[in-house]
């Protein structure tokens, strides 16, 4: 049986993630009291509900006493040998959460007469921090639309084979901020920049013009080789430590050329030896 617990701050996309799992056959429950998780697991194990695929959302709408018990509850559930349990934590930058609530005009579950929207968002971050620390996979939805989030959840969670390591490469631009959900960050701004060549500026790292330009630079190949060797050495340690997901951020200035090319080269290399390798170009998806 596989259990996916979804948590995260309000407005980060938990409902979208839950719906994505429901679409691929998970039995889904929204806003389950955390203290009922063990009972749910026992019941589902006994009945074999939905082919053993269950997804639940646990968030700040829980009563405070339940949230405080959640880390220990999750540890007990994960210790069961017949159960595969993973915690997916979603988050977004505070300006993005503010913008989303302003656009939908919904009331934040923690806001009240004494606590406005911004204070509620900040309080929720502190409240959920112990849960975030236990996450198997963290997803930063700041620059995602709901379709991108649904695809990521399906690819990285629903379709991941048990015991296999899911590896994602994410290109980004430092001028837009470092993603919140990366485990490693590699800075490739030292490499030759096609942006300064007018005839190459309009292309991206997915285009042959940029690929040819960067592929001819020896230092680009050296950078890719060094990153690959580092990951080959340490990824097995992550797996031995029961880590199911690793996200590698590759950043350049704007996230259009160098980071895209390097991320593509690395993902292609690791697909030769791993089954669950994904890639996302954050700035190209904007």
C-alpha positions as CSV (number, residue, x, y, z in Angstrom):
1,X,0.0,0.0,0.0
2,X,1.2,3.5,-0.8
3,X,0.2,6.5,1.3
4,X,1.0,10.1,0.1
5,X,0.5,12.8,2.7
6,X,0.2,16.3,1.2
7,X,0.8,19.4,3.3
8,X,1.9,23.0,2.9
9,X,0.8,26.5,3.3
10,X,-2.7,27.7,2.2
11,X,-2.7,28.8,-1.4
12,X,0.4,26.7,-2.4
13,X,-1.6,24.2,-4.4
14,X,-2.6,21.3,-2.1
15,X,-6.0,20.9,-3.6
16,X,-4.6,20.8,-7.1
17,X,-2.0,18.1,-6.0
18,X,-4.7,16.0,-4.4
19,X,-6.9,16.2,-7.5
20,X,-3.9,15.1,-9.7
21,X,-3.4,12.0,-7.5
22,X,-7.2,11.3,-7.6
23,X,-7.1,11.4,-11.4
24,X,-4.5,8.6,-11.4
25,X,-6.3,6.3,-9.0
26,X,-5.6,7.4,-5.5
27,X,-8.3,7.4,-2.9
28,X,-8.1,11.0,-1.6
29,X,-9.2,12.7,1.6
30,X,-8.9,16.5,2.1
31,X,-8.1,18.0,5.5
32,X,-7.9,14.8,7.5
33,X,-7.3,15.3,11.2
34,X,-3.8,14.1,11.8
35,X,-4.7,11.9,14.7
36,X,-6.9,9.9,12.4
37,X,-4.1,8.9,10.1
38,X,-3.2,5.6,11.9
39,X,-6.8,4.5,12.0
40,X,-7.1,5.3,8.3
41,X,-4.0,3.3,7.5
42,X,-5.3,0.3,9.5
43,X,-8.7,0.4,7.8
44,X,-7.3,0.8,4.3
45,X,-4.8,-2.0,4.8
46,X,-7.5,-4.3,6.0
47,X,-10.0,-3.5,3.2
48,X,-7.4,-3.0,0.4
49,X,-9.2,0.2,-0.6
50,X,-8.5,1.7,-4.0
51,X,-5.8,-0.8,-4.8
52,X,-3.8,0.4,-1.9
53,X,-3.2,4.0,-3.2
54,X,-4.2,6.7,-0.7
55,X,-3.5,10.4,-0.5
56,X,-4.5,12.7,2.3
57,X,-4.1,16.4,2.9
58,X,-3.0,17.5,6.4
59,X,-2.6,21.3,6.9
60,X,-3.1,24.2,9.2
61,X,-6.9,23.7,9.4
62,X,-6.1,20.9,11.8
63,X,-6.5,21.7,15.5
64,X,-3.2,22.7,17.1
65,X,-2.9,19.6,19.3
66,X,-3.2,17.4,16.3
67,X,-0.5,19.3,14.3
68,X,1.9,19.0,17.3
69,X,1.4,15.2,17.2
70,X,1.8,14.9,13.5
71,X,5.6,14.4,13.3
72,X,5.5,11.4,15.7
73,X,2.4,10.0,14.0
74,X,4.2,10.1,10.6
75,X,7.3,8.4,12.0
76,X,5.2,5.6,13.4
77,X,3.4,5.1,10.1
78,X,6.6,5.1,8.1
79,X,8.0,2.4,10.3
80,X,5.4,-0.1,9.1
81,X,7.2,-2.5,6.7
82,X,4.1,-3.1,4.5
83,X,3.5,0.5,3.9
84,X,5.2,3.0,1.6
85,X,4.6,6.5,3.0
86,X,5.8,9.8,1.5
87,X,5.2,13.4,2.6
88,X,4.8,16.0,-0.2
89,X,5.2,19.6,1.1
90,X,4.1,22.5,-1.1
91,X,5.1,26.1,-0.6
92,X,5.4,29.4,-2.4
93,X,6.9,32.8,-1.7
94,X,4.9,35.1,0.6
95,X,4.3,37.7,-2.1
96,X,2.9,35.0,-4.3
97,X,0.6,33.7,-1.6
98,X,-0.6,37.2,-0.9
99,X,-1.3,37.8,-4.6
100,X,-3.2,34.5,-4.9
101,X,-5.4,35.3,-1.9
102,X,-6.0,38.8,-3.2
103,X,-7.0,37.5,-6.6
104,X,-9.5,34.9,-5.3
105,X,-10.8,37.0,-2.4
106,X,-10.8,33.9,-0.2
107,X,-10.3,34.1,3.5
108,X,-7.2,32.6,4.9
109,X,-8.0,29.8,7.4
110,X,-5.8,31.4,10.1
111,X,-6.8,35.1,9.6
112,X,-9.2,36.8,12.0
113,X,-10.0,40.2,13.5
114,X,-6.6,40.3,15.3
115,X,-4.5,38.7,12.5
116,X,-4.5,40.0,9.0
117,X,-3.6,38.1,5.8
118,X,0.1,38.7,5.8
119,X,0.4,37.8,9.5
120,X,-1.6,34.7,9.0
121,X,0.7,33.6,6.1
122,X,3.7,34.1,8.3
123,X,2.2,32.4,11.2
124,X,1.3,29.4,9.1
125,X,4.9,29.1,7.9
126,X,6.1,28.8,11.5
127,X,3.2,26.4,12.4
128,X,4.0,24.0,9.6
129,X,7.8,24.2,9.8
130,X,8.1,20.9,11.8
131,X,6.1,19.2,9.1
132,X,8.1,20.8,6.3
133,X,11.3,19.5,7.8
134,X,10.1,15.9,7.5
135,X,9.1,16.2,3.8
136,X,10.3,13.6,1.3
137,X,9.8,16.1,-1.5
138,X,9.2,19.8,-1.4
139,X,7.8,21.7,-4.4
140,X,8.0,25.4,-4.8
141,X,4.9,26.5,-6.7
142,X,5.8,30.2,-6.9
143,X,6.2,30.2,-10.6
144,X,4.0,27.3,-11.5
145,X,0.5,27.3,-12.9
146,X,-1.9,24.5,-11.9
147,X,-1.1,22.4,-15.0
148,X,2.6,22.4,-14.3
149,X,1.9,21.4,-10.7
150,X,-0.4,18.6,-11.7
151,X,2.2,17.2,-14.1
152,X,5.0,17.3,-11.5
153,X,2.9,15.5,-8.9
154,X,1.9,12.8,-11.4
155,X,5.5,12.3,-12.7
156,X,7.4,12.6,-9.5
157,X,5.0,11.0,-7.0
158,X,2.3,8.9,-8.7
159,X,4.6,7.3,-11.3
160,X,7.6,6.7,-9.1
161,X,8.5,3.1,-8.6
162,X,8.8,2.2,-5.0
163,X,12.4,2.3,-3.7
164,X,13.6,4.2,-6.8
165,X,15.2,7.6,-6.4
166,X,13.5,10.4,-8.3
167,X,16.0,12.9,-9.6
168,X,14.9,16.3,-11.0
169,X,17.1,19.0,-12.6
170,X,15.7,22.5,-12.5
171,X,17.2,25.4,-14.5
172,X,16.6,28.9,-13.2
173,X,17.8,32.5,-13.3
174,X,19.4,33.9,-10.2
175,X,17.9,37.3,-11.0
176,X,14.5,35.7,-10.3
177,X,15.6,34.1,-7.1
178,X,16.8,30.6,-6.1
179,X,14.0,28.0,-6.0
180,X,12.8,27.1,-2.5
181,X,12.8,23.3,-3.2
182,X,16.3,22.5,-4.4
183,X,18.6,20.2,-2.5
184,X,21.7,21.2,-4.5
185,X,22.4,24.5,-6.3
186,X,25.1,24.8,-8.9
187,X,26.1,28.2,-10.3
188,X,27.0,28.2,-14.0
189,X,27.3,31.9,-14.4
190,X,31.1,31.5,-14.9
191,X,30.5,29.9,-18.3
192,X,30.5,31.8,-21.6
193,X,27.2,33.7,-21.9
194,X,25.4,33.6,-25.3
195,X,23.3,36.6,-24.2
196,X,26.2,38.9,-25.2
197,X,26.1,37.7,-28.8
198,X,23.2,39.5,-30.4
199,X,22.4,36.8,-33.0
200,X,22.1,34.2,-30.2
201,X,20.2,36.2,-27.6
202,X,16.7,35.3,-28.7
203,X,17.4,31.5,-28.5
204,X,17.3,29.3,-25.5
205,X,19.4,26.4,-24.3
206,X,16.9,24.1,-26.1
207,X,17.9,25.4,-29.5
208,X,20.7,24.0,-31.6
209,X,22.3,27.5,-32.0
210,X,23.0,27.7,-28.2
211,X,23.8,24.0,-27.9
212,X,26.5,24.3,-30.6
213,X,27.9,27.5,-29.0
214,X,28.2,26.0,-25.5
215,X,29.1,22.6,-26.7
216,X,32.3,24.0,-28.3
217,X,33.5,25.6,-25.1
218,X,35.8,23.2,-23.2
219,X,35.0,24.8,-19.8
220,X,31.3,23.9,-20.3
221,X,32.1,20.3,-20.7
222,X,34.3,20.4,-17.7
223,X,31.6,21.9,-15.6
224,X,29.1,19.3,-16.6
225,X,31.5,16.5,-16.0
226,X,32.4,17.8,-12.5
227,X,28.7,18.1,-11.5
228,X,28.0,14.6,-12.8
229,X,30.9,13.1,-10.8
230,X,29.8,14.9,-7.7
231,X,26.2,13.7,-8.0
232,X,27.3,10.1,-8.9
233,X,29.3,10.0,-5.7
234,X,26.6,11.4,-3.3
235,X,23.2,10.3,-4.8
236,X,23.7,6.7,-3.5
237,X,24.2,8.2,0.0
238,X,20.9,9.9,-0.2
239,X,19.2,6.7,-1.3
240,X,20.9,4.8,1.6
241,X,19.5,7.5,3.9
242,X,15.9,6.7,2.7
243,X,15.7,9.8,0.6
244,X,13.2,9.3,-2.3
245,X,13.6,12.6,-4.1
246,X,16.5,14.9,-5.0
247,X,16.2,18.2,-6.9
248,X,19.3,19.7,-8.4
249,X,19.1,23.4,-9.3
250,X,21.3,24.8,-12.2
251,X,21.4,28.5,-12.2
252,X,22.6,31.2,-14.6
253,X,21.8,34.9,-14.7
254,X,18.5,34.8,-16.6
255,X,17.7,31.1,-16.8
256,X,17.5,31.0,-20.6
257,X,20.8,29.7,-22.0
258,X,23.5,28.2,-19.9
259,X,21.5,26.7,-17.1
260,X,19.0,25.2,-19.6
261,X,21.8,23.6,-21.6
262,X,23.6,22.2,-18.6
263,X,20.5,20.9,-17.1
264,X,19.5,19.2,-20.3
265,X,23.0,17.6,-20.6
266,X,22.9,16.3,-17.1
267,X,19.4,14.9,-17.3
268,X,20.4,13.1,-20.5
269,X,23.4,11.6,-18.8
270,X,21.6,10.3,-15.7
271,X,18.7,8.9,-17.8
272,X,21.2,6.3,-19.0
273,X,21.5,4.8,-15.5
274,X,18.3,5.9,-13.7
275,X,14.6,5.3,-14.4
276,X,13.1,8.4,-12.8
277,X,14.8,11.5,-14.0
278,X,12.9,14.7,-14.8
279,X,13.7,18.2,-15.9
280,X,12.1,21.6,-15.5
281,X,13.1,24.9,-16.9
282,X,11.5,27.4,-14.6
283,X,12.1,30.6,-16.5
284,X,11.1,29.0,-19.9
285,X,7.8,27.9,-18.4
286,X,6.9,31.4,-17.3
